[in-house]
Amino acid sequence: MVIACFIQAVYLLELDRQDKRGEQNGLAPKWWKAFKYKLTQTLIDDRDGSIYGAILEWDRSAAMADFIVLRPSGAPRAVLALRGTVLKSATIRRDLEDDLRFLAWESLKGSVRFAGALSALRSAVDRFGSGNVCAGGHSLGAGFVLQIGKALAKEGVLVECHLFNPPSVSIAMSLRSIGETAGTLWSRVRASLPARGGEVTETGSPKRQSSEKKMRWAPHLYVNNSDYICCYYADASRAEVAGEGGEGTEKKKVDEAMAAKLFVMSNGPKKFLEAHGLQQWWSDDVELKLALSHSNLISRQLRSLYTSQQAAEEKQS
């Protein structure tokens, strides 16, 4: 899978930097040159000088040299690739700092890497258009890509995002799940009470119904169920319905609007370190199956995006 190869290139860019390898003897360039792409920007963490991401663009000159006249169908003009954690002394401090940030808060917005990657992706979209740009990340990098893609989607900019082994475990997520369970129970209690006189259930205006058919941002997730860091994404969505016109009904409408393309490795490695590794995704014998389009976890993470959009649409209508 080409996007996974580009992410591997970012890992190698950092390792090349640490081992003082240049462009001539570096390990990274072959991972993009083979696909006729070129490195146009490296994303550097100023705190430790580490490379955590890169922008790669279609190299027309290299393609023409091999008599490739047209860019392959579906190939993006530009790709943002973000690596995950590198457990080496030069990078481990800042990488683990962001790992712990996600574990504690399920948010990476406080990281300088979030701002740098968002700025780079927004710049690429301004140059080439959102339909010609995509983003990909592995592990911690996938967490960044998910939140960066969500931030752009809130602005109405839909960028194709590919998340390999995205983190699915955090303390904040567990606490939020407890709160949502309590909210569901309260919704059931309210639904069992008789409706107040004069209440009318709104069926929805044509304008609102048409707005629900608008394009939705649907990230692509790649998961190995033997990887306990990302396996919770495979938990299917079970929307609770409190009753006609109740809060549960509205929650179900929001959950149905939120979708992701979740691909599960059907014949992948079973040991954790290999199951969390990036190399499994470009294996020649890789077998993926589209497991589901809704999951509890992705619904929880995207709910704020679509509830804010629905509120804006209702205000306009």
The 8 nearest C-alpha neighbors of each residue, nearest first, counted from 0:
[[1, 281, 3, 2, 280, 4, 282, 5],
 [0, 2, 4, 3, 5, 281, 34, 31],
 [3, 1, 5, 4, 0, 135, 6, 161],
 [2, 4, 6, 5, 1, 0, 7, 280],
 [5, 3, 7, 1, 2, 6, 30, 8],
 [6, 4, 8, 2, 7, 3, 31, 80],
 [7, 5, 3, 9, 80, 8, 4, 82],
 [6, 8, 4, 10, 5, 9, 3, 11],
 [7, 9, 27, 5, 11, 6, 30, 10],
 [10, 8, 12, 6, 11, 7, 52, 82],
 [11, 9, 7, 13, 8, 12, 82, 14],
 [12, 10, 14, 27, 8, 13, 9, 15],
 [13, 11, 9, 15, 27, 14, 10, 8],
 [12, 14, 16, 50, 11, 15, 10, 17],
 [13, 15, 11, 17, 16, 12, 18, 10],
 [16, 14, 20, 12, 18, 13, 17, 19],
 [17, 15, 19, 13, 14, 18, 20, 12],
 [16, 18, 14, 15, 19, 13, 89, 20],
 [17, 19, 15, 16, 20, 14, 13, 21],
 [20, 18, 16, 17, 15, 21, 14, 25],
 [19, 21, 15, 25, 18, 24, 16, 22],
 [22, 20, 25, 23, 24, 19, 15, 16],
 [21, 23, 25, 24, 20, 28, 27, 26],
 [22, 24, 21, 25, 20, 28, 26, 27],
 [25, 23, 21, 22, 20, 26, 15, 27],
 [26, 24, 20, 22, 21, 27, 15, 23],
 [27, 25, 28, 11, 24, 15, 29, 12],
 [26, 28, 8, 11, 12, 25, 29, 30],
 [29, 27, 30, 31, 32, 26, 25, 8],
 [28, 30, 32, 31, 27, 33, 26, 8],
 [29, 31, 28, 8, 27, 32, 4, 33],
 [32, 30, 36, 33, 29, 34, 28, 5],
 [33, 31, 35, 29, 34, 36, 30, 28],
 [32, 34, 31, 35, 29, 30, 36, 28],
 [33, 35, 32, 31, 36, 30, 1, 57],
 [36, 34, 32, 58, 33, 62, 61, 57],
 [35, 37, 57, 58, 31, 56, 32, 34],
 [38, 36, 56, 55, 58, 39, 57, 31],
 [37, 39, 55, 40, 54, 56, 36, 53],
 [38, 40, 55, 54, 37, 56, 41, 53],
 [41, 39, 54, 53, 38, 42, 55, 119],
 [40, 42, 53, 52, 43, 54, 50, 39],
 [43, 41, 52, 53, 50, 51, 40, 44],
 [44, 42, 50, 49, 48, 45, 51, 41],
 [43, 45, 48, 49, 46, 47, 50, 112],
 [46, 44, 48, 47, 43, 49, 111, 50],
 [45, 47, 44, 48, 49, 93, 43, 111],
 [48, 46, 49, 45, 44, 90, 89, 93],
 [49, 47, 45, 44, 43, 46, 50, 90],
 [50, 48, 44, 47, 43, 51, 13, 90],
 [51, 49, 43, 13, 42, 52, 44, 41],
 [52, 50, 82, 42, 81, 43, 49, 9],
 [53, 51, 81, 42, 80, 9, 50, 41],
 [54, 52, 41, 42, 80, 40, 79, 55],
 [53, 55, 79, 40, 78, 39, 38, 41],
 [56, 54, 38, 78, 37, 77, 39, 36],
 [57, 55, 77, 36, 37, 76, 58, 78],
 [56, 58, 36, 76, 59, 35, 77, 37],
 [59, 57, 36, 35, 61, 60, 37, 56],
 [58, 60, 62, 61, 63, 57, 35, 70],
 [61, 59, 63, 62, 58, 64, 35, 65],
 [60, 62, 64, 58, 59, 63, 35, 65],
 [61, 63, 67, 59, 65, 60, 64, 35],
 [64, 62, 66, 67, 60, 65, 61, 68],
 [63, 65, 61, 62, 66, 60, 67, 59],
 [64, 66, 63, 62, 67, 61, 68, 60],
 [67, 65, 63, 64, 68, 62, 61, 69],
 [68, 66, 62, 63, 65, 69, 64, 70],
 [67, 69, 63, 66, 62, 70, 59, 65],
 [70, 68, 67, 71, 62, 72, 59, 63],
 [69, 71, 72, 74, 68, 67, 57, 59],
 [72, 70, 74, 69, 73, 75, 67, 68],
 [73, 71, 74, 70, 69, 75, 76, 131],
 [72, 74, 75, 71, 70, 131, 76, 130],
 [73, 75, 71, 72, 70, 76, 131, 57],
 [76, 74, 131, 132, 77, 73, 133, 78],
 [75, 77, 57, 131, 56, 132, 74, 127],
 [76, 78, 56, 132, 75, 55, 57, 133],
 [79, 77, 133, 55, 134, 54, 132, 80],
 [78, 80, 134, 54, 53, 135, 120, 133],
 [81, 79, 135, 6, 53, 52, 136, 134],
 [82, 80, 52, 136, 140, 51, 6, 135],
 [83, 81, 140, 137, 51, 10, 6, 136],
 [82, 84, 139, 140, 138, 137, 85, 81],
 [83, 85, 94, 86, 139, 82, 95, 91],
 [86, 84, 87, 91, 90, 83, 94, 10],
 [85, 87, 91, 84, 88, 90, 94, 89],
 [88, 86, 91, 89, 90, 85, 92, 84],
 [87, 89, 91, 90, 86, 92, 85, 17],
 [90, 88, 87, 91, 17, 47, 49, 92],
 [91, 89, 88, 87, 92, 93, 94, 85],
 [90, 92, 86, 94, 87, 88, 93, 95],
 [93, 91, 95, 94, 90, 96, 88, 89],
 [94, 92, 96, 95, 91, 90, 97, 47],
 [95, 93, 91, 96, 97, 84, 92, 90],
 [94, 96, 98, 97, 92, 93, 91, 99],
 [95, 97, 93, 99, 94, 98, 92, 100],
 [96, 98, 100, 95, 99, 94, 101, 93],
 [99, 97, 95, 101, 100, 96, 102, 94],
 [100, 98, 102, 96, 97, 101, 103, 95],
 [99, 101, 97, 103, 98, 102, 104, 96],
 [100, 102, 105, 106, 104, 98, 99, 103],
 [103, 101, 169, 99, 100, 105, 170, 104],
 [102, 104, 170, 100, 101, 171, 169, 99],
 [103, 105, 106, 171, 101, 100, 102, 170],
 [106, 104, 101, 102, 169, 171, 103, 172],
 [107, 105, 104, 101, 108, 100, 109, 146],
 [106, 108, 109, 110, 101, 113, 100, 143],
 [109, 107, 110, 113, 106, 114, 146, 111],
 [108, 110, 107, 111, 113, 106, 100, 114],
 [111, 109, 112, 113, 108, 107, 97, 114],
 [110, 112, 114, 113, 115, 109, 44, 108],
 [113, 111, 115, 110, 114, 116, 44, 51],
 [112, 114, 116, 110, 111, 115, 108, 117],
 [113, 115, 117, 111, 112, 116, 118, 110],
 [116, 114, 112, 118, 117, 113, 119, 111],
 [115, 117, 119, 113, 118, 114, 112, 120],
 [118, 116, 114, 120, 119, 115, 147, 113],
 [117, 119, 121, 115, 116, 120, 114, 122],
 [120, 118, 116, 122, 117, 121, 115, 123],
 [119, 121, 123, 117, 122, 118, 116, 124],
 [120, 122, 124, 118, 123, 119, 117, 125],
 [121, 123, 125, 119, 120, 124, 118, 126],
 [122, 124, 120, 126, 125, 121, 127, 119],
 [123, 125, 128, 129, 121, 127, 126, 122],
 [126, 124, 122, 123, 128, 127, 121, 129],
 [127, 125, 123, 124, 128, 122, 121, 129],
 [126, 128, 124, 131, 125, 123, 129, 76],
 [129, 127, 124, 130, 131, 125, 126, 132],
 [128, 130, 124, 132, 158, 131, 157, 156],
 [131, 129, 128, 132, 158, 159, 157, 127],
 [132, 130, 75, 76, 129, 128, 127, 77],
 [133, 131, 77, 75, 129, 130, 78, 76],
 [132, 134, 159, 78, 160, 158, 79, 75],
 [135, 133, 79, 160, 78, 80, 161, 159],
 [134, 136, 161, 80, 160, 162, 79, 2],
 [135, 137, 141, 140, 81, 162, 80, 82],
 [136, 138, 141, 163, 140, 83, 82, 164],
 [137, 139, 165, 83, 164, 141, 140, 166],
 [140, 138, 83, 142, 141, 137, 84, 143],
 [139, 141, 136, 83, 81, 137, 82, 143],
 [142, 140, 136, 137, 162, 165, 144, 138],
 [143, 141, 139, 145, 140, 144, 165, 166],
 [142, 144, 140, 146, 141, 145, 147, 113],
 [145, 143, 141, 147, 146, 142, 148, 136],
 [146, 144, 142, 148, 143, 147, 141, 149],
 [145, 147, 149, 143, 148, 144, 150, 142],
 [146, 148, 144, 150, 149, 145, 117, 143],
 [149, 147, 151, 145, 146, 150, 144, 152],
 [148, 150, 152, 146, 147, 151, 145, 153],
 [151, 149, 147, 153, 148, 152, 146, 154],
 [152, 150, 154, 156, 148, 153, 149, 147],
 [151, 153, 155, 156, 149, 154, 157, 150],
 [152, 154, 151, 150, 155, 304, 149, 156],
 [153, 155, 151, 152, 156, 150, 157, 149],
 [154, 156, 152, 153, 157, 151, 150, 216],
 [157, 155, 152, 151, 154, 158, 129, 153],
 [158, 156, 152, 216, 155, 129, 159, 151],
 [159, 157, 129, 133, 160, 156, 148, 132],
 [158, 160, 133, 134, 218, 157, 161, 132],
 [159, 161, 134, 218, 135, 133, 219, 158],
 [162, 160, 135, 219, 220, 134, 218, 163],
 [163, 161, 141, 220, 136, 165, 135, 219],
 [162, 164, 137, 221, 165, 141, 220, 136],
 [165, 163, 138, 222, 229, 137, 221, 275],
 [166, 164, 138, 141, 229, 163, 142, 162],
 [167, 165, 229, 228, 138, 168, 142, 164],
 [166, 168, 229, 228, 231, 165, 232, 169],
 [169, 167, 166, 228, 102, 172, 170, 229],
 [170, 168, 102, 172, 171, 105, 103, 173],
 [169, 171, 173, 103, 172, 102, 174, 104],
 [172, 170, 174, 104, 169, 173, 103, 105],
 [171, 173, 175, 169, 170, 174, 176, 105],
 [174, 172, 176, 170, 171, 175, 177, 169],
 [173, 175, 171, 177, 176, 172, 178, 170],
 [174, 176, 178, 172, 177, 173, 171, 179],
 [175, 177, 179, 173, 174, 178, 172, 180],
 [176, 178, 180, 174, 175, 179, 181, 173],
 [179, 177, 175, 181, 176, 180, 182, 174],
 [178, 180, 182, 176, 181, 177, 183, 175],
 [179, 181, 183, 177, 182, 178, 176, 184],
 [180, 182, 178, 184, 179, 183, 185, 177],
 [183, 181, 179, 185, 180, 184, 186, 178],
 [184, 182, 186, 180, 185, 181, 179, 187],
 [183, 185, 187, 181, 186, 182, 180, 188],
 [184, 186, 188, 182, 187, 183, 189, 181],
 [187, 185, 183, 189, 188, 184, 241, 190],
 [188, 186, 190, 241, 184, 185, 189, 191],
 [187, 189, 185, 191, 186, 190, 184, 192],
 [190, 188, 186, 192, 191, 187, 185, 241],
 [189, 191, 187, 188, 192, 241, 242, 186],
 [190, 192, 188, 189, 187, 193, 242, 241],
 [191, 193, 189, 190, 194, 188, 187, 195],
 [194, 192, 195, 191, 190, 189, 196, 188],
 [195, 193, 192, 196, 198, 190, 197, 191],
 [194, 196, 198, 197, 193, 192, 199, 189],
 [197, 195, 198, 194, 199, 193, 200, 192],
 [196, 198, 199, 195, 194, 200, 193, 201],
 [199, 197, 196, 195, 200, 194, 201, 244],
 [198, 200, 201, 197, 196, 244, 202, 195],
 [201, 199, 244, 202, 198, 243, 203, 245],
 [200, 202, 203, 199, 244, 204, 198, 243],
 [203, 201, 200, 204, 244, 199, 208, 205],
 [202, 204, 201, 207, 208, 205, 206, 200],
 [203, 205, 207, 206, 208, 202, 316, 201],
 [206, 204, 208, 207, 209, 203, 210, 202],
 [207, 205, 209, 204, 208, 210, 316, 203],
 [206, 208, 210, 204, 209, 205, 203, 211],
 [209, 207, 205, 211, 210, 206, 204, 203],
 [208, 210, 206, 212, 211, 207, 205, 213],
 [211, 209, 207, 212, 213, 208, 206, 312],
 [212, 210, 208, 209, 213, 207, 256, 214],
 [213, 211, 210, 209, 214, 208, 215, 256],
 [214, 212, 210, 211, 215, 209, 208, 256],
 [215, 213, 212, 216, 211, 157, 210, 217],
 [214, 216, 217, 213, 257, 256, 258, 157],
 [215, 217, 157, 218, 152, 214, 158, 258],
 [216, 218, 259, 258, 215, 260, 219, 257],
 [219, 217, 160, 259, 260, 161, 220, 216],
 [218, 220, 260, 161, 261, 160, 162, 259],
 [221, 219, 261, 162, 262, 161, 260, 163],
 [222, 220, 163, 262, 263, 164, 162, 261],
 [223, 221, 263, 164, 262, 224, 229, 264],
 [222, 224, 264, 225, 226, 263, 274, 230],
 [223, 225, 230, 226, 222, 227, 263, 229],
 [226, 224, 269, 223, 274, 227, 271, 270],
 [225, 227, 274, 224, 271, 275, 228, 223],
 [226, 228, 230, 229, 225, 224, 231, 271],
 [227, 229, 166, 226, 167, 230, 168, 164],
 [228, 230, 167, 166, 164, 165, 227, 231],
 [231, 229, 224, 227, 232, 226, 233, 228],
 [232, 230, 233, 234, 229, 167, 296, 227],
 [231, 233, 230, 234, 296, 229, 294, 167],
 [232, 234, 231, 230, 235, 294, 290, 261],
 [235, 233, 232, 294, 231, 295, 236, 296],
 [234, 236, 294, 295, 233, 293, 237, 291],
 [237, 235, 294, 295, 293, 238, 234, 298],
 [238, 236, 239, 235, 295, 294, 293, 251],
 [237, 239, 251, 236, 240, 254, 250, 247],
 [238, 240, 247, 237, 241, 251, 183, 250],
 [241, 239, 247, 248, 242, 238, 251, 245],
 [240, 242, 247, 187, 190, 186, 245, 248],
 [243, 241, 245, 190, 240, 244, 248, 247],
 [244, 242, 245, 248, 241, 200, 240, 190],
 [243, 245, 200, 248, 242, 246, 249, 201],
 [246, 244, 242, 247, 248, 243, 241, 190],
 [245, 247, 249, 248, 250, 186, 241, 244],
 [246, 248, 240, 241, 250, 245, 249, 239],
 [249, 247, 251, 240, 250, 246, 245, 244],
 [248, 250, 252, 246, 251, 247, 253, 245],
 [251, 249, 247, 253, 248, 252, 254, 246],
 [250, 252, 254, 248, 253, 249, 238, 255],
 [253, 251, 249, 255, 250, 254, 248, 256],
 [252, 254, 250, 256, 251, 255, 249, 257],
 [255, 253, 251, 257, 256, 252, 298, 250],
 [256, 254, 252, 257, 253, 251, 258, 293],
 [257, 255, 253, 254, 258, 252, 215, 305],
 [258, 256, 254, 255, 298, 253, 301, 293],
 [257, 259, 293, 292, 217, 256, 260, 255],
 [258, 260, 217, 292, 218, 261, 219, 293],
 [259, 261, 219, 292, 220, 218, 262, 217],
 [260, 262, 220, 289, 290, 291, 259, 219],
 [261, 263, 289, 221, 288, 290, 287, 220],
 [264, 262, 222, 288, 287, 223, 221, 265],
 [263, 265, 287, 223, 267, 266, 286, 222],
 [264, 266, 286, 287, 267, 263, 288, 223],
 [267, 265, 264, 286, 268, 285, 287, 284],
 [266, 268, 264, 265, 269, 274, 279, 223],
 [269, 267, 274, 273, 270, 266, 225, 279],
 [268, 270, 225, 274, 271, 267, 273, 226],
 [271, 269, 273, 272, 274, 268, 225, 226],
 [270, 272, 274, 226, 273, 275, 225, 269],
 [273, 271, 275, 274, 270, 276, 226, 269],
 [272, 274, 276, 275, 271, 270, 268, 269],
 [275, 273, 271, 226, 268, 272, 276, 270],
 [276, 274, 272, 273, 226, 271, 164, 277],
 [275, 277, 273, 274, 278, 272, 279, 164],
 [276, 278, 279, 280, 275, 3, 137, 163],
 [277, 279, 280, 276, 281, 282, 3, 7],
 [280, 278, 282, 277, 281, 276, 267, 285],
 [281, 279, 278, 282, 277, 0, 3, 285],
 [282, 280, 0, 279, 278, 283, 3, 285],
 [281, 283, 285, 279, 284, 280, 278, 0],
 [284, 282, 285, 281, 280, 279, 286, 0],
 [285, 283, 282, 286, 266, 281, 279, 267],
 [286, 284, 282, 283, 287, 280, 266, 281],
 [287, 285, 265, 266, 264, 284, 288, 267],
 [288, 286, 264, 263, 265, 262, 285, 289],
 [287, 289, 262, 263, 290, 265, 264, 286],
 [288, 290, 262, 261, 291, 263, 287, 260],
 [289, 291, 288, 262, 261, 263, 292, 233],
 [292, 290, 293, 261, 289, 260, 235, 294],
 [291, 293, 259, 258, 260, 261, 294, 290],
 [294, 292, 258, 236, 291, 259, 235, 298],
 [295, 293, 236, 235, 296, 297, 234, 298],
 [296, 294, 236, 298, 297, 235, 234, 299],
 [295, 297, 299, 298, 294, 232, 300, 231],
 [296, 298, 300, 299, 294, 295, 301, 232],
 [299, 297, 295, 301, 296, 300, 302, 254],
 [298, 300, 296, 297, 302, 301, 295, 303],
 [299, 301, 297, 298, 302, 296, 303, 304],
 [302, 300, 298, 304, 303, 299, 297, 257],
 [301, 303, 304, 299, 305, 298, 300, 306],
 [304, 302, 306, 301, 305, 307, 300, 299],
 [305, 303, 301, 302, 307, 306, 153, 308],
 [304, 306, 308, 307, 302, 303, 309, 253],
 [305, 307, 309, 303, 308, 304, 302, 310],
 [308, 306, 310, 305, 309, 304, 303, 311],
 [307, 309, 305, 311, 306, 310, 312, 304],
 [310, 308, 312, 306, 311, 307, 305, 313],
 [309, 311, 307, 313, 308, 312, 306, 314],
 [310, 312, 314, 308, 309, 313, 307, 315],
 [311, 313, 309, 315, 314, 310, 308, 316],
 [314, 312, 316, 310, 315, 311, 309, 207],
 [313, 315, 311, 312, 316, 310, 309, 308],
 [316, 314, 312, 313, 311, 310, 207, 206],
 [315, 313, 314, 312, 206, 207, 204, 311]]
